[in-house]
């Protein structure tokens, strides 16, 4: 189960809405071993595409080094789908390289309501998990 603060969910949704019609992407870092998302890191979609995302390699290296220096890990790796449901595509699954991370997808296909779902993706196997949103 992903337990996440409402302000972090709001930040992911706001980023997804702002970048629409392109996919948005980013990371929420947390203390090593805690499984607790804490620090929101908005990243740029190097593809600038409505159907695909990719972290910019230099930005990703900088963010991962910063997390290492802070004893953090990517607890959540998120991106948006702009025209489809919040379910990982074959490409999303093939690029999922953090087996301990929660992969969160935000669908912005509806202009008013968003859809947010979380998955574990390990060795190409996708498992949806519940999301518990807390106030603090």
Biotite code that builds the C-alpha atoms (Angstrom):
import biotite.structure as struc

atoms = struc.array([
    struc.Atom([0.000, 0.000, 0.000], chain_id="A", res_id=1, res_name="UNK", atom_name="CA", element="C"),
    struc.Atom([1.169, 3.508, -0.806], chain_id="A", res_id=2, res_name="UNK", atom_name="CA", element="C"),
    struc.Atom([0.594, 5.930, 2.066], chain_id="A", res_id=3, res_name="UNK", atom_name="CA", element="C"),
    struc.Atom([1.041, 9.494, 0.826], chain_id="A", res_id=4, res_name="UNK", atom_name="CA", element="C"),
    struc.Atom([0.244, 13.001, 2.023], chain_id="A", res_id=5, res_name="UNK", atom_name="CA", element="C"),
    struc.Atom([-2.482, 14.960, 0.257], chain_id="A", res_id=6, res_name="UNK", atom_name="CA", element="C"),
    struc.Atom([-0.110, 17.854, -0.541], chain_id="A", res_id=7, res_name="UNK", atom_name="CA", element="C"),
    struc.Atom([2.139, 15.450, -2.477], chain_id="A", res_id=8, res_name="UNK", atom_name="CA", element="C"),
    struc.Atom([-0.841, 14.063, -4.408], chain_id="A", res_id=9, res_name="UNK", atom_name="CA", element="C"),
    struc.Atom([-1.970, 17.630, -5.149], chain_id="A", res_id=10, res_name="UNK", atom_name="CA", element="C"),
    struc.Atom([1.541, 18.488, -6.399], chain_id="A", res_id=11, res_name="UNK", atom_name="CA", element="C"),
    struc.Atom([1.612, 15.490, -8.774], chain_id="A", res_id=12, res_name="UNK", atom_name="CA", element="C"),
    struc.Atom([-1.852, 16.318, -10.139], chain_id="A", res_id=13, res_name="UNK", atom_name="CA", element="C"),
    struc.Atom([-0.979, 20.024, -10.545], chain_id="A", res_id=14, res_name="UNK", atom_name="CA", element="C"),
    struc.Atom([2.206, 19.096, -12.428], chain_id="A", res_id=15, res_name="UNK", atom_name="CA", element="C"),
    struc.Atom([0.265, 16.703, -14.674], chain_id="A", res_id=16, res_name="UNK", atom_name="CA", element="C"),
    struc.Atom([-2.389, 19.350, -15.421], chain_id="A", res_id=17, res_name="UNK", atom_name="CA", element="C"),
    struc.Atom([0.226, 22.043, -16.083], chain_id="A", res_id=18, res_name="UNK", atom_name="CA", element="C"),
    struc.Atom([2.190, 19.890, -18.563], chain_id="A", res_id=19, res_name="UNK", atom_name="CA", element="C"),
    struc.Atom([-0.933, 18.547, -20.326], chain_id="A", res_id=20, res_name="UNK", atom_name="CA", element="C"),
    struc.Atom([-1.125, 17.676, -23.229], chain_id="A", res_id=21, res_name="UNK", atom_name="CA", element="C"),
    struc.Atom([2.414, 16.352, -22.696], chain_id="A", res_id=22, res_name="UNK", atom_name="CA", element="C"),
    struc.Atom([3.158, 13.716, -20.080], chain_id="A", res_id=23, res_name="UNK", atom_name="CA", element="C"),
    struc.Atom([4.586, 15.005, -16.805], chain_id="A", res_id=24, res_name="UNK", atom_name="CA", element="C"),
    struc.Atom([7.082, 13.074, -14.683], chain_id="A", res_id=25, res_name="UNK", atom_name="CA", element="C"),
    struc.Atom([8.983, 13.222, -11.432], chain_id="A", res_id=26, res_name="UNK", atom_name="CA", element="C"),
    struc.Atom([10.006, 11.586, -8.200], chain_id="A", res_id=27, res_name="UNK", atom_name="CA", element="C"),
    struc.Atom([9.044, 11.788, -4.552], chain_id="A", res_id=28, res_name="UNK", atom_name="CA", element="C"),
    struc.Atom([12.063, 10.983, -2.419], chain_id="A", res_id=29, res_name="UNK", atom_name="CA", element="C"),
    struc.Atom([11.995, 9.606, 1.086], chain_id="A", res_id=30, res_name="UNK", atom_name="CA", element="C"),
    struc.Atom([14.421, 8.437, 3.750], chain_id="A", res_id=31, res_name="UNK", atom_name="CA", element="C"),
    struc.Atom([16.221, 5.196, 2.913], chain_id="A", res_id=32, res_name="UNK", atom_name="CA", element="C"),
    struc.Atom([14.319, 2.194, 4.280], chain_id="A", res_id=33, res_name="UNK", atom_name="CA", element="C"),
    struc.Atom([11.232, 4.200, 5.289], chain_id="A", res_id=34, res_name="UNK", atom_name="CA", element="C"),
    struc.Atom([8.866, 3.706, 2.302], chain_id="A", res_id=35, res_name="UNK", atom_name="CA", element="C"),
    struc.Atom([7.675, 7.221, 3.213], chain_id="A", res_id=36, res_name="UNK", atom_name="CA", element="C"),
    struc.Atom([7.401, 9.758, 0.362], chain_id="A", res_id=37, res_name="UNK", atom_name="CA", element="C"),
    struc.Atom([8.455, 13.194, 1.589], chain_id="A", res_id=38, res_name="UNK", atom_name="CA", element="C"),
    struc.Atom([10.304, 15.399, -0.900], chain_id="A", res_id=39, res_name="UNK", atom_name="CA", element="C"),
    struc.Atom([8.560, 16.255, -4.176], chain_id="A", res_id=40, res_name="UNK", atom_name="CA", element="C"),
    struc.Atom([10.920, 16.544, -7.161], chain_id="A", res_id=41, res_name="UNK", atom_name="CA", element="C"),
    struc.Atom([9.315, 17.717, -10.378], chain_id="A", res_id=42, res_name="UNK", atom_name="CA", element="C"),
    struc.Atom([11.350, 16.638, -13.394], chain_id="A", res_id=43, res_name="UNK", atom_name="CA", element="C"),
    struc.Atom([11.280, 17.565, -17.041], chain_id="A", res_id=44, res_name="UNK", atom_name="CA", element="C"),
    struc.Atom([9.979, 15.150, -19.643], chain_id="A", res_id=45, res_name="UNK", atom_name="CA", element="C"),
    struc.Atom([12.898, 15.082, -22.074], chain_id="A", res_id=46, res_name="UNK", atom_name="CA", element="C"),
    struc.Atom([10.575, 13.707, -24.769], chain_id="A", res_id=47, res_name="UNK", atom_name="CA", element="C"),
    struc.Atom([8.008, 16.545, -24.452], chain_id="A", res_id=48, res_name="UNK", atom_name="CA", element="C"),
    struc.Atom([5.458, 14.054, -25.725], chain_id="A", res_id=49, res_name="UNK", atom_name="CA", element="C"),
    struc.Atom([1.776, 13.332, -25.056], chain_id="A", res_id=50, res_name="UNK", atom_name="CA", element="C"),
    struc.Atom([2.431, 9.580, -25.283], chain_id="A", res_id=51, res_name="UNK", atom_name="CA", element="C"),
    struc.Atom([5.861, 8.981, -23.744], chain_id="A", res_id=52, res_name="UNK", atom_name="CA", element="C"),
    struc.Atom([8.093, 10.249, -20.969], chain_id="A", res_id=53, res_name="UNK", atom_name="CA", element="C"),
    struc.Atom([11.786, 10.002, -20.286], chain_id="A", res_id=54, res_name="UNK", atom_name="CA", element="C"),
    struc.Atom([13.817, 11.690, -17.580], chain_id="A", res_id=55, res_name="UNK", atom_name="CA", element="C"),
    struc.Atom([16.565, 13.915, -18.925], chain_id="A", res_id=56, res_name="UNK", atom_name="CA", element="C"),
    struc.Atom([19.753, 11.906, -18.271], chain_id="A", res_id=57, res_name="UNK", atom_name="CA", element="C"),
    struc.Atom([21.713, 14.800, -16.752], chain_id="A", res_id=58, res_name="UNK", atom_name="CA", element="C"),
    struc.Atom([18.814, 15.848, -14.539], chain_id="A", res_id=59, res_name="UNK", atom_name="CA", element="C"),
    struc.Atom([18.240, 12.252, -13.427], chain_id="A", res_id=60, res_name="UNK", atom_name="CA", element="C"),
    struc.Atom([21.904, 11.838, -12.514], chain_id="A", res_id=61, res_name="UNK", atom_name="CA", element="C"),
    struc.Atom([21.796, 15.079, -10.502], chain_id="A", res_id=62, res_name="UNK", atom_name="CA", element="C"),
    struc.Atom([18.583, 14.072, -8.677], chain_id="A", res_id=63, res_name="UNK", atom_name="CA", element="C"),
    struc.Atom([19.801, 10.535, -7.899], chain_id="A", res_id=64, res_name="UNK", atom_name="CA", element="C"),
    struc.Atom([23.142, 11.884, -6.603], chain_id="A", res_id=65, res_name="UNK", atom_name="CA", element="C"),
    struc.Atom([21.256, 14.387, -4.437], chain_id="A", res_id=66, res_name="UNK", atom_name="CA", element="C"),
    struc.Atom([19.095, 11.589, -3.035], chain_id="A", res_id=67, res_name="UNK", atom_name="CA", element="C"),
    struc.Atom([22.213, 9.501, -2.319], chain_id="A", res_id=68, res_name="UNK", atom_name="CA", element="C"),
    struc.Atom([23.816, 12.427, -0.505], chain_id="A", res_id=69, res_name="UNK", atom_name="CA", element="C"),
    struc.Atom([20.664, 12.839, 1.620], chain_id="A", res_id=70, res_name="UNK", atom_name="CA", element="C"),
    struc.Atom([20.271, 9.098, 2.348], chain_id="A", res_id=71, res_name="UNK", atom_name="CA", element="C"),
    struc.Atom([17.066, 9.126, 0.303], chain_id="A", res_id=72, res_name="UNK", atom_name="CA", element="C"),
    struc.Atom([15.584, 6.802, -2.290], chain_id="A", res_id=73, res_name="UNK", atom_name="CA", element="C"),
    struc.Atom([12.918, 7.288, -4.972], chain_id="A", res_id=74, res_name="UNK", atom_name="CA", element="C"),
    struc.Atom([9.871, 6.144, -2.984], chain_id="A", res_id=75, res_name="UNK", atom_name="CA", element="C"),
    struc.Atom([7.475, 7.281, -5.730], chain_id="A", res_id=76, res_name="UNK", atom_name="CA", element="C"),
    struc.Atom([8.192, 7.583, -9.442], chain_id="A", res_id=77, res_name="UNK", atom_name="CA", element="C"),
    struc.Atom([5.266, 9.276, -11.133], chain_id="A", res_id=78, res_name="UNK", atom_name="CA", element="C"),
    struc.Atom([4.133, 10.287, -14.559], chain_id="A", res_id=79, res_name="UNK", atom_name="CA", element="C"),
    struc.Atom([0.920, 11.183, -16.296], chain_id="A", res_id=80, res_name="UNK", atom_name="CA", element="C"),
    struc.Atom([-1.117, 9.699, -19.095], chain_id="A", res_id=81, res_name="UNK", atom_name="CA", element="C"),
    struc.Atom([-2.910, 12.364, -21.059], chain_id="A", res_id=82, res_name="UNK", atom_name="CA", element="C"),
    struc.Atom([-5.402, 10.359, -23.123], chain_id="A", res_id=83, res_name="UNK", atom_name="CA", element="C"),
    struc.Atom([-5.580, 6.935, -21.483], chain_id="A", res_id=84, res_name="UNK", atom_name="CA", element="C"),
    struc.Atom([-6.287, 5.386, -18.107], chain_id="A", res_id=85, res_name="UNK", atom_name="CA", element="C"),
    struc.Atom([-3.771, 5.420, -15.282], chain_id="A", res_id=86, res_name="UNK", atom_name="CA", element="C"),
    struc.Atom([-2.282, 2.012, -16.091], chain_id="A", res_id=87, res_name="UNK", atom_name="CA", element="C"),
    struc.Atom([1.346, 1.328, -17.080], chain_id="A", res_id=88, res_name="UNK", atom_name="CA", element="C"),
    struc.Atom([2.007, 0.922, -20.795], chain_id="A", res_id=89, res_name="UNK", atom_name="CA", element="C"),
    struc.Atom([4.348, -1.743, -22.133], chain_id="A", res_id=90, res_name="UNK", atom_name="CA", element="C"),
    struc.Atom([7.009, 0.962, -22.401], chain_id="A", res_id=91, res_name="UNK", atom_name="CA", element="C"),
    struc.Atom([6.417, 2.067, -18.789], chain_id="A", res_id=92, res_name="UNK", atom_name="CA", element="C"),
    struc.Atom([6.827, -1.539, -17.660], chain_id="A", res_id=93, res_name="UNK", atom_name="CA", element="C"),
    struc.Atom([10.005, -2.093, -19.677], chain_id="A", res_id=94, res_name="UNK", atom_name="CA", element="C"),
    struc.Atom([11.631, 1.056, -18.206], chain_id="A", res_id=95, res_name="UNK", atom_name="CA", element="C"),
    struc.Atom([10.617, 0.378, -14.578], chain_id="A", res_id=96, res_name="UNK", atom_name="CA", element="C"),
    struc.Atom([14.009, -0.102, -12.959], chain_id="A", res_id=97, res_name="UNK", atom_name="CA", element="C"),
    struc.Atom([13.350, 0.608, -9.275], chain_id="A", res_id=98, res_name="UNK", atom_name="CA", element="C"),
    struc.Atom([11.731, -2.524, -7.793], chain_id="A", res_id=99, res_name="UNK", atom_name="CA", element="C"),
    struc.Atom([11.178, -0.881, -4.384], chain_id="A", res_id=100, res_name="UNK", atom_name="CA", element="C"),
    struc.Atom([9.439, 2.199, -5.834], chain_id="A", res_id=101, res_name="UNK", atom_name="CA", element="C"),
    struc.Atom([5.738, 2.899, -6.056], chain_id="A", res_id=102, res_name="UNK", atom_name="CA", element="C"),
    struc.Atom([4.951, 3.750, -9.674], chain_id="A", res_id=103, res_name="UNK", atom_name="CA", element="C"),
    struc.Atom([2.141, 6.308, -9.611], chain_id="A", res_id=104, res_name="UNK", atom_name="CA", element="C"),
    struc.Atom([0.195, 7.205, -12.712], chain_id="A", res_id=105, res_name="UNK", atom_name="CA", element="C"),
    struc.Atom([-2.069, 10.224, -12.991], chain_id="A", res_id=106, res_name="UNK", atom_name="CA", element="C"),
    struc.Atom([-4.513, 10.308, -15.890], chain_id="A", res_id=107, res_name="UNK", atom_name="CA", element="C"),
    struc.Atom([-5.523, 13.771, -17.097], chain_id="A", res_id=108, res_name="UNK", atom_name="CA", element="C"),
    struc.Atom([-7.741, 12.561, -19.946], chain_id="A", res_id=109, res_name="UNK", atom_name="CA", element="C"),
    struc.Atom([-10.781, 14.059, -18.171], chain_id="A", res_id=110, res_name="UNK", atom_name="CA", element="C"),
    struc.Atom([-10.424, 17.847, -17.941], chain_id="A", res_id=111, res_name="UNK", atom_name="CA", element="C"),
    struc.Atom([-12.135, 17.989, -14.530], chain_id="A", res_id=112, res_name="UNK", atom_name="CA", element="C"),
    struc.Atom([-11.516, 14.711, -12.704], chain_id="A", res_id=113, res_name="UNK", atom_name="CA", element="C"),
    struc.Atom([-8.131, 13.036, -12.463], chain_id="A", res_id=114, res_name="UNK", atom_name="CA", element="C"),
    struc.Atom([-7.442, 9.348, -11.935], chain_id="A", res_id=115, res_name="UNK", atom_name="CA", element="C"),
    struc.Atom([-4.520, 8.355, -9.693], chain_id="A", res_id=116, res_name="UNK", atom_name="CA", element="C"),
    struc.Atom([-3.341, 4.768, -9.244], chain_id="A", res_id=117, res_name="UNK", atom_name="CA", element="C"),
    struc.Atom([-0.214, 3.150, -7.826], chain_id="A", res_id=118, res_name="UNK", atom_name="CA", element="C"),
    struc.Atom([1.655, 0.023, -8.872], chain_id="A", res_id=119, res_name="UNK", atom_name="CA", element="C"),
    struc.Atom([4.657, -2.067, -8.000], chain_id="A", res_id=120, res_name="UNK", atom_name="CA", element="C"),
    struc.Atom([6.529, -3.170, -11.099], chain_id="A", res_id=121, res_name="UNK", atom_name="CA", element="C"),
    struc.Atom([9.096, -5.915, -10.556], chain_id="A", res_id=122, res_name="UNK", atom_name="CA", element="C"),
    struc.Atom([10.667, -7.934, -13.362], chain_id="A", res_id=123, res_name="UNK", atom_name="CA", element="C"),
    struc.Atom([7.916, -6.889, -15.759], chain_id="A", res_id=124, res_name="UNK", atom_name="CA", element="C"),
    struc.Atom([5.098, -7.927, -13.396], chain_id="A", res_id=125, res_name="UNK", atom_name="CA", element="C"),
    struc.Atom([2.612, -5.150, -12.599], chain_id="A", res_id=126, res_name="UNK", atom_name="CA", element="C"),
    struc.Atom([0.730, -5.271, -9.297], chain_id="A", res_id=127, res_name="UNK", atom_name="CA", element="C"),
    struc.Atom([-1.754, -2.544, -8.451], chain_id="A", res_id=128, res_name="UNK", atom_name="CA", element="C"),
    struc.Atom([-1.778, -1.451, -4.827], chain_id="A", res_id=129, res_name="UNK", atom_name="CA", element="C"),
    struc.Atom([-4.165, 0.618, -2.712], chain_id="A", res_id=130, res_name="UNK", atom_name="CA", element="C"),
    struc.Atom([-3.409, 4.295, -2.134], chain_id="A", res_id=131, res_name="UNK", atom_name="CA", element="C"),
    struc.Atom([-4.076, 5.836, 1.282], chain_id="A", res_id=132, res_name="UNK", atom_name="CA", element="C"),
    struc.Atom([-4.036, 9.632, 1.257], chain_id="A", res_id=133, res_name="UNK", atom_name="CA", element="C"),
    struc.Atom([-3.318, 11.294, 4.585], chain_id="A", res_id=134, res_name="UNK", atom_name="CA", element="C"),
    struc.Atom([-3.670, 14.923, 5.605], chain_id="A", res_id=135, res_name="UNK", atom_name="CA", element="C"),
    struc.Atom([-0.190, 15.172, 7.142], chain_id="A", res_id=136, res_name="UNK", atom_name="CA", element="C"),
])
